[in-house]
Amino acid sequence: MEKIQLNISDVLATVSRADIEALAPEAAKSLAKLTDHSGLGNDFLGWVKLPTSTDEKLLNDIEATAKALREDCEYVVAIGIGGSYLGAKAVIEALGNSFAAYLPGAPKVLFAGQNIGEDYLYELQQLLKGRKFGIIVISKSGTTTEPAIAFRLLKEQLEQQAGKDEARKRIVAITDAKRGALRTLATSEGYKTFVIEDNVGGRFSVLTPVGLLPIAVAGYDIKALVEGAREMEKATLSGKDMSAVTYAMTRNALYRAGKKIEILVNYNPKLHFFGEWWKQLYGESEGKDHKGIFPAAVDNSTDLHSMGQWIQDGERTIFETVISVAEQKYEVRIPSDDDNLDGLNYIAGKRVDEVNKMAELGTKLAHVDGGVPNMQLVVPALTENALGQMIYFFEAACGVSGYLLEVNPFNQPGVEAYKKNMFALLEKPGYEAETAAIKQRLEK
């Protein structure tokens, strides 16, 4: 495989190699906790050896299910929130044509249940009126508010448009093996199902059917994706490739030196949602006990004309991790113009990507000179294999980094706070005391 490569040389003006290497003993213990299940949250470590334990039978089943949906549907709506949405969206956007929504051909994968936007759901239902569509509903419990609302609406619409018997064939449930509202419904209705294992948390689930089925429906090679992750797993856990551990150590050394915000930077618009997936992975894993590096993301060169000013000259509490894609899929060269009114003839004949790479290099030099440490992750190309490597790289580094912070990287207790208040405000049965308390608070 062509491997992704980490470069940390541009952080060394802020933290030394000795500062980073001082964390090596802790990092080694942290990596060991992931493999021997001795750390906090050890009941959610199913992702650690997931790539090598995923067998061909499951991948073949996912591909066959995706093929049936592709052949029978114009649109397939993947319903889920958080990790049940972002991983698939990130991979599909990274691999896809930027203008796929406007092109004829294969079914379009749409997403719902990731928000409670009334206009969004109305407009989605209008789009699906009279269309052949299918549903992939993803939820361990089946009762998470956002996806449950979307599924209730779209299930009713599908049954009305296609009939209940046909709807059963076009709904796939990815849920708990034995329990929960969605499992009960799927069993009673006879939906095709895949299992979300109890020991894999949502933000680590992209390499399970949660992510793999929507990605396969979109037409991408899930076996190559898993193989990339499998190669990175073997290299990381064997110690042959310590880049994920080095990334975890470096970001923690920077954090201890006062750099509290990490900005994931890309120079390829196809990676926007990869940044969104990364933000959830690190934000939900590390933001505990009033600790944690704040994860942000920017799309350059677009954001150089907005956030670029703050990054260059704002408070020096930030560092950047730049994802640099070495090779593009296509080649576009800049033409010459006789009048040269825009003054661009000096770059005539150059590839657009060459100009982009110089914008990337020039920005790195400016930011480093401005006191912003930079790491760089070089990706050979946006392929399934490379994305599989990146996914496992960031997941493994996240586990190590969380343990270096001395938090549980695999729970999310803070997520429940808004739900409790929302249920009380909606007067959900069982929340009477909370409802009364909130009403009294709001009346003050």
C-alpha positions in Angstrom: 0.0 0.0 0.0 1.0 3.6 -0.4 1.0 4.7 3.2 -0.2 8.0 4.7 2.7 9.9 6.2 2.9 12.2 9.3 5.3 15.1 9.4 5.8 16.9 12.7 8.9 19.0 11.9 6.9 22.3 12.0 5.9 21.9 15.6 9.4 21.8 16.9 9.8 25.5 17.4 7.0 25.2 20.1 7.7 21.8 21.6 11.0 19.9 21.2 11.4 16.3 20.3 12.4 15.7 23.9 9.1 17.2 25.0 7.2 14.8 22.7 9.4 11.7 23.5 8.9 12.4 27.2 5.3 11.2 26.6 6.4 7.9 25.0 6.2 5.8 28.2 2.6 7.1 28.9 1.7 6.6 25.2 3.0 3.0 25.2 0.8 2.3 28.2 -2.1 4.0 26.6 -1.8 1.9 23.4 -1.5 -1.3 25.6 -4.7 -0.3 27.3 -6.5 -0.4 23.9 -5.3 -3.9 23.2 -5.5 -5.5 26.6 -8.7 -3.8 27.6 -7.3 -2.5 30.9 -8.3 1.2 30.5 -11.4 3.3 31.1 -14.3 2.5 28.8 -12.9 -0.9 28.0 -16.3 -2.3 27.1 -16.3 -0.1 24.0 -13.1 -1.3 22.4 -14.6 -3.5 19.7 -13.2 -1.1 17.0 -9.6 -1.7 17.9 -9.3 -5.0 16.0 -12.5 -4.5 13.9 -10.8 -4.3 10.5 -8.9 -7.6 10.9 -11.9 -9.3 12.4 -14.4 -8.3 9.7 -14.9 -11.3 7.5 -15.6 -11.6 3.8 -19.1 -13.1 4.5 -20.3 -9.9 6.2 -18.8 -7.7 3.5 -20.4 -9.9 0.8 -23.7 -9.6 2.6 -23.4 -5.8 2.8 -22.5 -5.6 -0.9 -25.4 -7.8 -1.9 -27.9 -5.7 0.1 -26.4 -2.5 -1.4 -26.8 -4.0 -4.9 -30.5 -4.8 -4.3 -31.1 -1.2 -3.0 -29.2 0.3 -6.0 -31.2 -1.7 -8.5 -34.5 -0.9 -6.9 -34.3 2.7 -5.8 -33.7 6.2 -7.2 -32.8 7.4 -3.7 -31.7 5.7 -0.5 -32.1 7.7 2.7 -29.6 6.8 5.5 -31.2 7.8 8.8 -28.9 8.4 11.7 -27.1 11.0 13.8 -23.6 11.5 15.0 -21.4 8.5 14.2 -24.4 6.9 12.5 -24.2 9.6 9.9 -20.9 11.4 9.8 -18.6 8.5 8.9 -20.6 7.4 5.8 -21.1 11.0 4.7 -17.3 11.7 5.1 -16.3 8.8 2.9 -19.0 9.3 0.3 -18.1 13.0 -0.1 -14.4 12.2 -0.2 -14.7 9.6 -3.0 -17.6 11.1 -4.9 -18.1 13.5 -7.8 -18.6 17.0 -6.3 -21.7 17.5 -8.5 -23.2 14.0 -8.2 -26.5 15.4 -7.1 -26.9 16.9 -10.6 -25.8 13.8 -12.5 -28.0 11.0 -13.8 -27.3 7.4 -13.0 -26.8 5.5 -9.8 -29.1 6.1 -6.8 -28.4 9.1 -4.7 -27.6 8.5 -1.0 -29.4 11.2 1.1 -29.3 11.7 4.8 -31.9 12.3 7.5 -32.2 12.1 11.2 -29.1 14.2 11.8 -31.1 17.3 12.7 -34.6 18.3 13.7 -35.1 20.8 10.8 -38.7 21.0 9.8 -38.0 22.6 6.5 -35.3 20.0 5.8 -37.7 17.1 6.4 -40.5 18.7 4.4 -38.2 19.4 1.4 -36.9 15.8 1.6 -40.4 14.4 1.6 -41.3 16.5 -1.3 -38.3 15.3 -3.2 -39.2 11.7 -2.5 -42.9 12.1 -3.6 -43.5 9.7 -6.5 -40.0 8.4 -6.4 -38.7 4.9 -5.7 -36.7 5.2 -2.5 -35.3 3.0 0.2 -34.3 3.6 3.8 -31.3 2.5 5.9 -32.3 3.3 9.5 -29.4 3.2 12.0 -30.0 3.2 15.7 -29.0 0.9 18.5 -32.2 1.8 20.5 -34.6 3.0 17.9 -35.7 5.8 20.3 -33.0 8.5 19.7 -35.2 11.5 19.0 -33.8 12.9 15.7 -33.6 9.7 13.7 -36.8 8.3 15.3 -38.7 11.4 14.0 -37.2 11.0 10.5 -37.9 7.3 10.3 -41.5 7.7 11.5 -42.1 10.2 8.7 -40.3 8.4 5.9 -41.5 4.9 6.8 -45.1 6.2 6.6 -44.4 7.9 3.3 -42.7 4.8 1.8 -45.5 2.5 2.9 -48.1 4.9 1.4 -46.2 5.2 -1.9 -45.1 1.6 -2.4 -47.3 -0.5 -0.1 -46.3 -2.2 3.0 -45.0 -5.3 1.4 -42.7 -3.5 -1.0 -41.6 -1.1 1.8 -40.4 -4.0 3.8 -38.1 -5.0 1.0 -36.7 -1.4 0.8 -36.0 -0.8 4.5 -32.8 -2.1 6.1 -32.3 -1.7 9.9 -28.9 -1.5 11.5 -29.5 -1.9 15.2 -28.9 -3.9 18.3 -28.6 -7.7 18.0 -31.4 -8.5 20.5 -33.1 -5.5 22.1 -34.6 -2.1 21.5 -37.5 -0.6 19.7 -35.9 -0.8 16.3 -34.9 -4.4 16.8 -38.5 -5.2 17.8 -40.0 -3.4 14.8 -37.5 -5.0 12.4 -38.3 -8.5 13.6 -42.0 -8.0 13.5 -41.9 -6.4 10.0 -39.3 -8.7 8.6 -36.7 -6.0 7.6 -33.3 -7.0 6.5 -31.0 -6.2 9.4 -27.3 -5.8 10.3 -26.0 -5.6 13.9 -24.3 -2.7 15.7 -22.1 -4.5 18.2 -22.5 -3.4 21.8 -18.7 -2.8 22.1 -18.5 -0.3 19.2 -19.5 3.3 20.0 -21.2 5.4 17.3 -18.2 7.6 16.5 -16.0 4.5 15.9 -18.6 2.7 13.8 -17.8 3.8 10.2 -16.1 0.5 9.5 -19.2 -1.5 10.6 -22.4 -1.9 8.6 -23.4 1.6 10.0 -21.0 3.2 7.5 -20.2 0.4 5.1 -23.8 -0.1 3.8 -24.5 3.5 2.8 -20.9 3.7 1.3 -21.6 0.5 -0.7 -25.0 1.9 -1.9 -23.2 5.0 -3.1 -21.1 2.6 -5.3 -17.7 2.5 -3.5 -15.4 -0.4 -2.7 -15.9 -1.2 0.9 -13.5 -4.1 0.8 -10.7 -1.7 -0.2 -11.8 0.7 2.5 -11.6 -2.1 5.2 -8.3 -3.3 3.7 -6.7 0.1 4.2 -7.9 0.2 7.8 -6.7 -3.4 8.2 -3.2 -2.5 7.0 -3.1 0.5 9.4 -4.4 -1.6 12.3 -1.7 -4.3 11.8 1.1 -1.7 11.4 0.0 0.3 14.5 -0.7 -2.5 16.9 2.6 -4.3 15.9 4.6 -1.2 16.4 5.8 -1.1 12.8 4.1 2.2 12.2 4.0 4.6 15.2 2.6 7.6 13.3 -0.8 7.4 15.1 1.0 7.3 18.5 3.3 10.1 17.5 0.3 12.2 16.5 -1.3 11.6 19.9 1.9 12.4 21.7 2.6 15.6 19.7 -0.9 17.0 20.1 -0.7 16.3 23.9 2.7 17.9 24.2 1.3 21.0 22.4 -1.8 20.9 24.7 0.5 20.9 27.8 2.4 23.8 26.3 -0.8 25.9 26.2 -2.1 25.1 22.7 -5.7 24.3 23.5 -7.3 24.3 20.0 -6.5 22.0 17.1 -7.6 23.0 13.6 -7.9 20.2 11.0 -7.1 21.8 7.7 -7.7 20.5 4.2 -7.0 21.9 0.8 -9.5 19.6 -1.0 -13.2 20.5 -0.8 -14.0 16.8 -0.8 -12.7 16.5 2.7 -15.1 18.9 4.3 -17.2 16.1 5.9 -14.0 14.2 6.9 -13.3 17.3 9.1 -16.9 17.0 10.5 -16.3 13.3 11.3 -13.0 14.1 13.0 -14.5 16.9 15.1 -17.0 14.5 16.5 -14.4 11.7 17.1 -12.1 14.0 19.1 -14.7 16.3 20.6 -16.9 13.6 22.0 -13.9 11.4 23.1 -11.7 14.0 24.8 -14.0 16.8 26.1 -14.4 15.4 29.7 -13.7 16.6 33.2 -13.1 20.1 32.0 -10.2 18.9 29.9 -9.5 18.4 26.2 -8.2 20.0 23.0 -11.0 21.8 21.2 -11.4 20.4 17.7 -12.1 22.8 14.8 -11.8 22.4 11.0 -11.3 24.7 8.1 -11.5 24.3 4.3 -8.7 26.1 2.5 -8.1 28.0 0.5 -11.8 29.1 1.0 -11.3 29.8 4.7 -8.1 31.7 4.2 -10.4 34.5 3.2 -12.3 34.3 6.4 -10.7 32.3 9.3 -7.3 32.9 7.9 -7.0 36.3 9.5 -7.7 34.8 13.0 -5.4 31.9 12.5 -2.5 34.2 11.4 -2.9 36.9 13.9 -5.3 35.8 16.7 -4.6 34.4 20.1 -1.7 31.9 20.1 -3.6 29.0 21.6 -3.9 27.0 18.4 -2.1 24.4 16.3 -3.0 23.0 12.9 -3.0 19.5 11.5 -3.0 19.7 7.7 -4.3 16.9 5.5 -2.4 17.1 2.2 -3.6 15.0 -0.7 -0.6 14.3 -3.0 -2.3 13.2 -6.2 -5.6 14.4 -7.7 -7.9 12.2 -9.8 -8.0 14.6 -12.7 -5.7 17.1 -14.4 -6.7 20.6 -15.3 -4.2 23.1 -16.7 -4.6 26.9 -16.6 -4.8 28.4 -20.2 -2.9 31.4 -21.5 -4.8 34.5 -22.5 -3.6 37.1 -25.0 -5.0 40.1 -23.1 -3.8 38.8 -19.7 -6.2 41.3 -18.0 -6.3 39.2 -14.8 -2.5 39.0 -14.8 -2.5 35.2 -14.6 -0.3 34.3 -17.6 2.6 33.8 -15.2 0.9 30.5 -14.1 -0.4 29.6 -17.6 0.3 25.9 -18.4 0.5 24.9 -14.7 -1.9 22.4 -13.2 -4.5 23.8 -10.8 -3.2 21.5 -8.2 0.2 23.0 -8.4 -1.2 26.4 -7.6 -3.2 24.8 -4.7 0.0 23.1 -3.4 1.8 26.5 -3.4 -1.1 28.1 -1.6 -0.8 25.2 1.0 3.0 25.6 1.4 2.8 29.4 1.5 0.1 29.2 4.2 2.1 26.8 6.3 5.2 29.0 6.1 3.1 32.1 7.1 1.3 30.3 9.9 4.5 28.8 11.4 6.2 32.2 11.2 3.1 33.6 12.9 3.5 31.2 15.9 1.1 28.4 14.8 2.6 24.9 15.0 1.8 22.7 12.1 1.6 19.0 11.6 1.1 17.5 8.2 -0.6 14.2 7.2 0.3 13.4 3.6 -2.3 11.2 1.9 -1.3 9.6 -1.4 -4.7 10.1 -3.0 -8.4 10.1 -2.1 -9.0 6.3 -2.6 -10.9 3.8 -0.5 -7.6 2.3 0.8 -6.2 5.7 1.8 -9.4 6.7 3.6 -9.4 3.4 5.4 -5.9 4.1 6.6 -6.9 7.6 7.7 -9.9 6.4 9.6 -8.0 3.9 11.6 -5.1 6.3 12.1 -7.3 8.9 13.7 -9.3 6.4 15.7 -6.2 4.8 17.2 -4.6 8.2 17.9 -7.8 9.3 19.6 -7.8 6.3 22.0 -4.2 6.9 22.9 -4.7 10.7 23.2 -7.7 10.3 25.5 -5.8 8.1 27.9 -2.9 10.6 27.9 -5.5 13.1 29.0 -6.6 10.7 31.7 -10.2 10.7 30.6 -12.5 7.9 29.4 -12.4 8.4 25.6 -15.3 6.1 25.0 -18.3 7.6 26.9 -20.2 10.8 26.4 -22.0 11.8 29.6 -22.3 15.4 28.5 -24.5 14.5 25.5 -27.3 13.4 27.9 -27.7 16.9 29.4 -29.6 18.5 26.5 -31.7 15.4 26.1 -32.9 15.5 29.7 -34.0 19.1 29.3 -35.6 18.6 25.9 -37.6 15.6 27.2 -38.7 17.7 30.2 -39.7 20.6 28.0 -41.7 18.3 25.7 -43.4 16.8 28.8 -42.3 13.3 28.0 -43.8 10.7 30.4 -41.4 10.0 33.3 -40.0 13.5 33.3 -42.6 15.2 35.4 -40.3 16.4 38.2 -37.8 17.8 35.6 -40.6 19.5 33.7 -41.8 21.2 36.9 -38.3 22.3 37.8 -37.6 23.8 34.4 -41.0 25.6 34.3 -40.2 27.1 37.6 -36.8 28.1 36.4 -38.1 29.8 33.3 -40.8 31.7 35.2 -38.2 33.5 37.3 
